């Protein structure tokens, strides 16, 4: 939505991961991000990429990085 913007932006999403996923490892699919990102789940870095605007962001979330049946917070810093 900001075609001429060149800089950084923060995105935040809160959501509940179903209790049925307790003990499972998860995969976070963010899609393509122009240009770099730092991605945090519940305040901990789960992945980052730099200068890979043409690649899908795929981060693996281990079972101890999320709260099943409770509120989780995803924060992504994007810089282009």
N, C-alpha and C positions, 0 to 999 in steps of 0.2 A: 503494500500500500504506500510505500515511500520510495518511489522510483529513483529520485535524485539524491536520497540521503546516503551519506557515507560516514559511518561512525559506529557507535555501540548502542545496544539496547538490551534490556533485561525482560525476560518473559517468566511468568510464574503461574503454576497450575496446582491446585490442591485437589486430591482425589482419594478415594478409598479403594484399596486392593482387597478383593474378596478373601475371607478367611479360608476358603477352600484352597488357596494358593500357599498356605503356610507350609514351609519346608521345601518349596520349589524355587528353582532359579528362574529368573525372568529375562526377557529381551526387550529393550526399549528401542523402538524404531522412530526416529525423528524426521526422516526424509532428508532432502538436500537443503543445506544451509549455506548461504553466501555470506561469508567467506570462512570465518573461523567461529568456534564455539567452545564454551566450557559449560558442562552440564552437571548439575548437582541434584542429588536426591536426599532429602532430609538433612541438608547441610553438608553432605559429603560428596566430593568430586567422584563422579562415576565414569567420566570420559571427556575427552576434548580432542578437537581436530583443528588443524591450521591449514589454510589455503587448499582446501579440498572441496571447492564449490560444486564440483560435478559428481560427488559421491554421496550415497545415502549414509546417514549417521545411524549406526547400530551399536548400542552399548549393552553389555551383559550385566545384569543385576543379580548378585548372589542373594541367597535366602536371608542373610543377616543384614542386608542393606535396606530392607523395607519392613513396614509394619502391616502385617496381614490383619484385615478386619478393622483397621484404624486409618486415620487421616495421614496421608503422605504428601510431601511438598516437593514438586519438581521446579527447579529454577534453571534457566538457560540464559547465559550471556552470549550474545551474538555480536560479532564485530565484522564489519565489511569495509 
